[in-house]
Amino acid sequence: MRQSVVEAAAELIGALAPDEVPAPLRRFARFERRKRAKLAGQHIAAVLEKDPGFRARVAEPLREAQADLVEAVEGGSVPPAADPVRVAVLAYLLRPPGWTGLVESARAELERSATASEEEAAERRVAALREELATARAARSAELDKVRAELRETKAEVAELRRKLHEARTRFRAAEERADALAAESERELAAARESTAASEKELRRLRARAARAEAAAEAAKRAAREGRNVDDVRLRMLLDTLVDAAQGVRRELALPSTIGRPADLVGGQAHRALPGRALSDGDPQLLDRLLTLPQVHLVVDGYNVTKTGYGELPLADQRNRLVSGLGGLAAQTRAEVTCVFDGAELDAPVAIAAPRGVRVKFSAPGQTADELIAELVRAEPPGRPVVVVSSDREVADAARRADARPCPSTLLLRRLGRS
C-alpha cells in the first residue's frame, strides 16, 4: 500500500510545475518516475504524512479514475470484492472518518490472502512431495524387482558354473586315470621294444658277420674270374687290333677318301648359309613328327614357299634368316639331314651366310628354278632312303611323289617349328 501511494505521488510530481512541487521534493522532480519512486520514497512518504494539500492533490487523479470506489470509501461502505490495497491507498490519501479502520481491514485481508496463498503453496508442495514419494517408491520397487531378477540370474549362473565345474573335475579325474593307464601301457611296450631291439641287434650282428663272410667269398670269386678272363680279353684285343690294322692297310692300298660325302652335296647350285632367327608358334604337326622319326631321313624344304605361307610380309632376307634358324633347331633335335632350297632369281648378288649346324642351304643357279633344284635333289638320293619334301606347291608335291619321296604341306613344318 505504501509503495502504491509513493508511486502515485512520484507520478504527480513529474506532472506539476516546479513551483507547485513541495520544496523537499523539488530536487527529485527531474528524475524519471521509477527512479523518483525508488530514490525519493522516504521523502515522498514524509511529505504526504505532513502536507494535507499535497496529499489531496495526489488523490485527485485517483478520484477521477476510481470515482465509484472513492465514493464508497468516503461513505464508509466498501464493496466486499474491492481490492484491499486500493481501498487502503484511497483511505490513506482521502482520510475519511474511520480511515484507519479501513487501512487495518485491508492489512488483515492481505494477511489472510498471504496466509491462504502460503497454505495453497504448502499444499502444492505437499502434493508434489507426495508425488515424488510415490515416484520414488515406484522406482524403488522397480529397482528392487530388477535386483531380485539379477539375483535370480546370478544364482542360476552360479549353479550352472558349479555344474560345469563338477563336470570338468569328473573329466579331469577320468583323463588322469586314462593317462595313468596309458603310461603303464607305454612302460610295458617300451620294455617289450627294448627286448625286441636287443634281439634284433643280436640277429643283425650275426647277419653282418655272415654278410662279411659272403662278401669275402664273392671278392675271391671275382678275383679268380678276372684272372681267368684277362687271358681271353688280351686275345680278343689282339684280334681286334689285327683287323683294324688290316682295314687301314686296305684303305691306303685302294686310296679311299677319309670322309664320305652326301649325294645332295654333288648336285649343282650355289650354296649359301644364313644367320639365325626366331620360330613361329602355330600348332602341333603330328604327321611331320612321324616322318622325322624315320632312320636317315632327308628333309628337303621349299624355302620361299614355306616363308611366304607363314610370314610373307617380312623382307626376303628376314624370311630366309627366320626359316634357316628354325631348321637348325629342328636338325639338332631330330638328327635328320636338312636341305633348304631358295630361288636364286630373287638375289641380286650371291650372299655368303653362316647356316646352323646340320642345315644345308642352296640357291638355284641362273636359269634354274627352285622346283627343278628340289627335283634334282630328290632324284640324287638312292632308292629306299626316306626323303620328305616340304612344299605347298602342287607341282612340287606331285614331282616328289613320282620320285618316291613323301610330300608334306608347308603349314605342318611351320607348326613344328613354332612348337620348337
Contacts in CASP RR format, 6 or more apart in sequence:
PFRMAT RR
TARGET T0000
AUTHOR 0000-0000-0000
METHOD contacts of the structure
MODEL  1
MRQSVVEAAAELIGALAPDEVPAPLRRFARFERRKRAKLAGQHIAAVLEK
DPGFRARVAEPLREAQADLVEAVEGGSVPPAADPVRVAVLAYLLRPPGWT
GLVESARAELERSATASEEEAAERRVAALREELATARAARSAELDKVRAE
LRETKAEVAELRRKLHEARTRFRAAEERADALAAESERELAAARESTAAS
EKELRRLRARAARAEAAAEAAKRAAREGRNVDDVRLRMLLDTLVDAAQGV
RRELALPSTIGRPADLVGGQAHRALPGRALSDGDPQLLDRLLTLPQVHLV
VDGYNVTKTGYGELPLADQRNRLVSGLGGLAAQTRAEVTCVFDGAELDAP
VAIAAPRGVRVKFSAPGQTADELIAELVRAEPPGRPVVVVSSDREVADAA
RRADARPCPSTLLLRRLGRS
1 85 0 8 1.000
1 88 0 8 1.000
1 89 0 8 1.000
1 92 0 8 1.000
1 103 0 8 1.000
1 106 0 8 1.000
1 107 0 8 1.000
2 45 0 8 1.000
3 37 0 8 1.000
4 85 0 8 1.000
4 86 0 8 1.000
4 89 0 8 1.000
5 45 0 8 1.000
5 48 0 8 1.000
5 58 0 8 1.000
5 89 0 8 1.000
5 92 0 8 1.000
5 93 0 8 1.000
6 37 0 8 1.000
6 41 0 8 1.000
6 44 0 8 1.000
6 45 0 8 1.000
7 33 0 8 1.000
7 37 0 8 1.000
8 58 0 8 1.000
8 61 0 8 1.000
8 62 0 8 1.000
8 89 0 8 1.000
8 93 0 8 1.000
9 44 0 8 1.000
9 47 0 8 1.000
9 48 0 8 1.000
9 54 0 8 1.000
9 58 0 8 1.000
10 28 0 8 1.000
10 33 0 8 1.000
10 34 0 8 1.000
10 36 0 8 1.000
10 37 0 8 1.000
10 40 0 8 1.000
10 41 0 8 1.000
10 44 0 8 1.000
11 33 0 8 1.000
11 61 0 8 1.000
12 57 0 8 1.000
12 58 0 8 1.000
12 61 0 8 1.000
13 21 0 8 1.000
13 25 0 8 1.000
13 28 0 8 1.000
13 29 0 8 1.000
13 36 0 8 1.000
13 44 0 8 1.000
14 21 0 8 1.000
14 29 0 8 1.000
14 33 0 8 1.000
14 36 0 8 1.000
16 29 0 8 1.000
16 57 0 8 1.000
18 26 0 8 1.000
18 29 0 8 1.000
21 29 0 8 1.000
22 47 0 8 1.000
22 51 0 8 1.000
22 54 0 8 1.000
24 43 0 8 1.000
24 46 0 8 1.000
24 47 0 8 1.000
25 40 0 8 1.000
25 43 0 8 1.000
25 44 0 8 1.000
25 47 0 8 1.000
28 36 0 8 1.000
28 39 0 8 1.000
28 40 0 8 1.000
28 43 0 8 1.000
28 44 0 8 1.000
29 36 0 8 1.000
31 39 0 8 1.000
31 40 0 8 1.000
36 44 0 8 1.000
37 44 0 8 1.000
47 54 0 8 1.000
48 54 0 8 1.000
48 55 0 8 1.000
48 58 0 8 1.000
48 93 0 8 1.000
55 93 0 8 1.000
55 95 0 8 1.000
56 93 0 8 1.000
58 93 0 8 1.000
59 70 0 8 1.000
59 90 0 8 1.000
59 93 0 8 1.000
59 94 0 8 1.000
62 70 0 8 1.000
62 89 0 8 1.000
62 90 0 8 1.000
62 93 0 8 1.000
63 70 0 8 1.000
63 94 0 8 1.000
66 86 0 8 1.000
66 90 0 8 1.000
69 79 0 8 1.000
69 82 0 8 1.000
69 86 0 8 1.000
69 87 0 8 1.000
69 90 0 8 1.000
70 90 0 8 1.000
70 94 0 8 1.000
72 78 0 8 1.000
72 79 0 8 1.000
72 82 0 8 1.000
73 87 0 8 1.000
73 90 0 8 1.000
73 91 0 8 1.000
73 94 0 8 1.000
73 96 0 8 1.000
73 99 0 8 1.000
73 102 0 8 1.000
74 94 0 8 1.000
74 96 0 8 1.000
75 96 0 8 1.000
76 96 0 8 1.000
76 97 0 8 1.000
76 98 0 8 1.000
76 102 0 8 1.000
78 87 0 8 1.000
78 102 0 8 1.000
78 105 0 8 1.000
84 105 0 8 1.000
84 106 0 8 1.000
84 107 0 8 1.000
84 109 0 8 1.000
84 110 0 8 1.000
84 113 0 8 1.000
85 106 0 8 1.000
85 110 0 8 1.000
87 102 0 8 1.000
87 105 0 8 1.000
87 106 0 8 1.000
88 102 0 8 1.000
88 103 0 8 1.000
88 106 0 8 1.000
88 107 0 8 1.000
91 98 0 8 1.000
91 99 0 8 1.000
91 100 0 8 1.000
91 101 0 8 1.000
91 102 0 8 1.000
91 103 0 8 1.000
91 106 0 8 1.000
92 99 0 8 1.000
92 103 0 8 1.000
96 102 0 8 1.000
262 337 0 8 1.000
263 380 0 8 1.000
263 381 0 8 1.000
263 382 0 8 1.000
264 298 0 8 1.000
264 337 0 8 1.000
264 339 0 8 1.000
264 360 0 8 1.000
264 377 0 8 1.000
264 380 0 8 1.000
264 381 0 8 1.000
265 360 0 8 1.000
266 380 0 8 1.000
267 362 0 8 1.000
267 373 0 8 1.000
267 376 0 8 1.000
267 377 0 8 1.000
267 380 0 8 1.000
268 365 0 8 1.000
268 373 0 8 1.000
268 376 0 8 1.000
269 362 0 8 1.000
269 363 0 8 1.000
269 364 0 8 1.000
269 365 0 8 1.000
269 368 0 8 1.000
269 373 0 8 1.000
270 344 0 8 1.000
270 350 0 8 1.000
270 362 0 8 1.000
270 363 0 8 1.000
270 364 0 8 1.000
270 365 0 8 1.000
271 360 0 8 1.000
271 361 0 8 1.000
271 362 0 8 1.000
271 363 0 8 1.000
272 342 0 8 1.000
272 350 0 8 1.000
272 351 0 8 1.000
272 352 0 8 1.000
272 353 0 8 1.000
272 355 0 8 1.000
272 361 0 8 1.000
272 362 0 8 1.000
272 363 0 8 1.000
273 324 0 8 1.000
273 352 0 8 1.000
273 353 0 8 1.000
273 354 0 8 1.000
273 355 0 8 1.000
273 361 0 8 1.000
274 320 0 8 1.000
274 321 0 8 1.000
274 324 0 8 1.000
274 325 0 8 1.000
274 353 0 8 1.000
274 354 0 8 1.000
274 355 0 8 1.000
274 361 0 8 1.000
275 321 0 8 1.000
275 324 0 8 1.000
275 325 0 8 1.000
275 353 0 8 1.000
275 354 0 8 1.000
276 321 0 8 1.000
276 324 0 8 1.000
276 325 0 8 1.000
276 326 0 8 1.000
276 328 0 8 1.000
276 356 0 8 1.000
277 321 0 8 1.000
277 322 0 8 1.000
277 324 0 8 1.000
277 325 0 8 1.000
277 326 0 8 1.000
278 322 0 8 1.000
278 325 0 8 1.000
279 322 0 8 1.000
279 325 0 8 1.000
279 326 0 8 1.000
279 417 0 8 1.000
279 418 0 8 1.000
279 420 0 8 1.000
280 310 0 8 1.000
280 311 0 8 1.000
280 322 0 8 1.000
280 414 0 8 1.000
280 417 0 8 1.000
280 418 0 8 1.000
281 418 0 8 1.000
281 419 0 8 1.000
282 310 0 8 1.000
282 411 0 8 1.000
282 414 0 8 1.000
282 415 0 8 1.000
282 418 0 8 1.000
283 415 0 8 1.000
283 418 0 8 1.000
283 419 0 8 1.000
284 415 0 8 1.000
284 419 0 8 1.000
285 412 0 8 1.000
285 413 0 8 1.000
285 415 0 8 1.000
285 416 0 8 1.000
285 419 0 8 1.000
287 408 0 8 1.000
287 412 0 8 1.000
288 388 0 8 1.000
288 408 0 8 1.000
288 412 0 8 1.000
288 413 0 8 1.000
288 415 0 8 1.000
288 416 0 8 1.000
289 416 0 8 1.000
291 297 0 8 1.000
291 386 0 8 1.000
291 388 0 8 1.000
291 406 0 8 1.000
291 408 0 8 1.000
292 299 0 8 1.000
292 330 0 8 1.000
292 334 0 8 1.000
292 336 0 8 1.000
292 388 0 8 1.000
293 334 0 8 1.000
294 386 0 8 1.000
295 386 0 8 1.000
296 337 0 8 1.000
296 385 0 8 1.000
296 386 0 8 1.000
297 334 0 8 1.000
297 336 0 8 1.000
297 337 0 8 1.000
297 385 0 8 1.000
297 386 0 8 1.000
297 387 0 8 1.000
297 388 0 8 1.000
298 336 0 8 1.000
298 337 0 8 1.000
298 339 0 8 1.000
298 381 0 8 1.000
298 385 0 8 1.000
298 386 0 8 1.000
298 387 0 8 1.000
298 388 0 8 1.000
299 327 0 8 1.000
299 330 0 8 1.000
299 336 0 8 1.000
299 337 0 8 1.000
299 338 0 8 1.000
299 339 0 8 1.000
299 388 0 8 1.000
299 390 0 8 1.000
300 339 0 8 1.000
300 341 0 8 1.000
300 374 0 8 1.000
300 377 0 8 1.000
300 378 0 8 1.000
300 387 0 8 1.000
300 388 0 8 1.000
300 389 0 8 1.000
300 390 0 8 1.000
300 400 0 8 1.000
300 405 0 8 1.000
301 323 0 8 1.000
301 327 0 8 1.000
301 338 0 8 1.000
301 339 0 8 1.000
301 340 0 8 1.000
301 341 0 8 1.000
301 390 0 8 1.000
301 391 0 8 1.000
301 413 0 8 1.000
302 341 0 8 1.000
302 370 0 8 1.000
302 371 0 8 1.000
302 374 0 8 1.000
302 389 0 8 1.000
302 390 0 8 1.000
302 391 0 8 1.000
302 392 0 8 1.000
302 393 0 8 1.000
302 396 0 8 1.000
302 410 0 8 1.000
303 320 0 8 1.000
303 323 0 8 1.000
303 340 0 8 1.000
303 341 0 8 1.000
303 342 0 8 1.000
303 370 0 8 1.000
304 316 0 8 1.000
304 319 0 8 1.000
304 342 0 8 1.000
304 343 0 8 1.000
304 346 0 8 1.000
304 370 0 8 1.000
305 390 0 8 1.000
305 391 0 8 1.000
305 392 0 8 1.000
305 393 0 8 1.000
305 396 0 8 1.000
305 410 0 8 1.000
306 323 0 8 1.000
306 390 0 8 1.000
306 391 0 8 1.000
306 410 0 8 1.000
306 413 0 8 1.000
306 414 0 8 1.000
307 314 0 8 1.000
307 319 0 8 1.000
307 320 0 8 1.000
307 322 0 8 1.000
307 323 0 8 1.000
308 319 0 8 1.000
309 392 0 8 1.000
309 410 0 8 1.000
309 411 0 8 1.000
309 414 0 8 1.000
310 410 0 8 1.000
310 414 0 8 1.000
311 319 0 8 1.000
311 322 0 8 1.000
312 319 0 8 1.000
314 322 0 8 1.000
316 346 0 8 1.000
317 351 0 8 1.000
320 342 0 8 1.000
320 353 0 8 1.000
320 361 0 8 1.000
321 353 0 8 1.000
323 340 0 8 1.000
323 417 0 8 1.000
324 340 0 8 1.000
324 353 0 8 1.000
324 355 0 8 1.000
324 356 0 8 1.000
324 359 0 8 1.000
324 361 0 8 1.000
325 356 0 8 1.000
326 356 0 8 1.000
326 417 0 8 1.000
326 420 0 8 1.000
327 338 0 8 1.000
327 340 0 8 1.000
327 356 0 8 1.000
327 359 0 8 1.000
327 417 0 8 1.000
328 338 0 8 1.000
328 355 0 8 1.000
328 356 0 8 1.000
328 357 0 8 1.000
328 358 0 8 1.000
328 359 0 8 1.000
329 356 0 8 1.000
329 420 0 8 1.000
330 336 0 8 1.000
330 338 0 8 1.000
330 416 0 8 1.000
330 417 0 8 1.000
330 420 0 8 1.000
331 337 0 8 1.000
331 338 0 8 1.000
331 356 0 8 1.000
331 357 0 8 1.000
331 358 0 8 1.000
331 359 0 8 1.000
332 356 0 8 1.000
332 357 0 8 1.000
332 358 0 8 1.000
333 420 0 8 1.000
337 358 0 8 1.000
337 360 0 8 1.000
338 358 0 8 1.000
338 359 0 8 1.000
338 360 0 8 1.000
339 359 0 8 1.000
339 360 0 8 1.000
339 361 0 8 1.000
339 362 0 8 1.000
339 377 0 8 1.000
340 359 0 8 1.000
340 360 0 8 1.000
340 361 0 8 1.000
340 362 0 8 1.000
341 362 0 8 1.000
341 363 0 8 1.000
341 364 0 8 1.000
341 370 0 8 1.000
341 373 0 8 1.000
341 374 0 8 1.000
341 377 0 8 1.000
342 361 0 8 1.000
342 362 0 8 1.000
342 363 0 8 1.000
342 364 0 8 1.000
342 370 0 8 1.000
343 363 0 8 1.000
343 364 0 8 1.000
343 369 0 8 1.000
343 370 0 8 1.000
344 363 0 8 1.000
344 364 0 8 1.000
344 365 0 8 1.000
344 366 0 8 1.000
344 370 0 8 1.000
345 364 0 8 1.000
345 366 0 8 1.000
345 367 0 8 1.000
345 369 0 8 1.000
347 363 0 8 1.000
350 363 0 8 1.000
353 361 0 8 1.000
355 361 0 8 1.000
362 373 0 8 1.000
362 377 0 8 1.000
364 370 0 8 1.000
364 372 0 8 1.000
364 373 0 8 1.000
365 373 0 8 1.000
371 393 0 8 1.000
371 395 0 8 1.000
371 396 0 8 1.000
371 399 0 8 1.000
374 389 0 8 1.000
374 391 0 8 1.000
374 396 0 8 1.000
374 399 0 8 1.000
374 400 0 8 1.000
375 396 0 8 1.000
375 399 0 8 1.000
375 400 0 8 1.000
375 403 0 8 1.000
378 387 0 8 1.000
378 389 0 8 1.000
378 399 0 8 1.000
378 400 0 8 1.000
378 403 0 8 1.000
378 405 0 8 1.000
379 403 0 8 1.000
381 387 0 8 1.000
381 405 0 8 1.000
383 404 0 8 1.000
384 404 0 8 1.000
386 406 0 8 1.000
387 400 0 8 1.000
387 403 0 8 1.000
387 404 0 8 1.000
387 405 0 8 1.000
387 406 0 8 1.000
388 405 0 8 1.000
388 406 0 8 1.000
388 407 0 8 1.000
388 408 0 8 1.000
389 396 0 8 1.000
389 397 0 8 1.000
389 400 0 8 1.000
389 405 0 8 1.000
389 406 0 8 1.000
389 407 0 8 1.000
389 408 0 8 1.000
390 407 0 8 1.000
390 408 0 8 1.000
390 409 0 8 1.000
390 410 0 8 1.000
390 412 0 8 1.000
390 413 0 8 1.000
391 397 0 8 1.000
391 400 0 8 1.000
391 407 0 8 1.000
391 408 0 8 1.000
391 409 0 8 1.000
391 410 0 8 1.000
392 409 0 8 1.000
392 410 0 8 1.000
392 411 0 8 1.000
396 407 0 8 1.000
397 407 0 8 1.000
398 407 0 8 1.000
400 406 0 8 1.000
400 407 0 8 1.000
401 407 0 8 1.000
END
